[in-house]
């Protein structure tokens, strides 16, 4: 599992594009209404995005790897990491399953989504192996106190009130992935309304979905310009 996790970590940047593409695989529908599917899916995905937002905004963890290998400069145990060892991954999993519901796809939710969870479990095992070797007893104590996946909400209010939310860090770190998953939601919705307009004709949904995509693209372009031009930075 650890070897698989290190391999997947090395190529982790390709995971989301591949799984986004799998949203378009033909499948029996979950709901008889695409509108219901979109609403349910967005609630799940936005829950995941909120978890990621709070995590990054409060205390960002520098564990993005080094030379495409698992790496960590320090053991981060504050912020949301006080309540869950892998909150960013929990957010990612919720976003992906949310997209599966937006796609109204039984195949994605029952087959492809669990495969994504398995891949993340392997990556986490590889990270845990690295952290255990580097931080030893300190990491063992952290693992005893904090769950790997299931968040512990005890004291969460105190954690949120005691720390300052860094909006600029959240925006600059998340704008790309947020545009990607929201853009995928729009595109897969367009596909469903075009090929199987269960409740809303494609002609009626098309202008709204295109308008949403244009707004997302404009937001992405503006934030990217502000980041690259150094007009927006964070400390």
ABEGO torsion letter per residue (X at the ends): XAAAAAAAAAAAAAAAAAAAAAAABBBBBABABAAAAAAAAAAAAAAAAAAAAAAAAABBBBAAEBGGBBBBABBBABEAAAABABAAAAAAAAAAAAAAAAAGBAAAAAAAAAAAAAAAAAAAAAAAAAAAAAAEAAAAAAAAABBAABBBABGAAAAAAABBBBAAAAAAAAAAAAAAAAAAAAAAAAAAAAABBAABBAAAAAAAAAAAAAAAAAAAAAAAAAAAAGABBBX
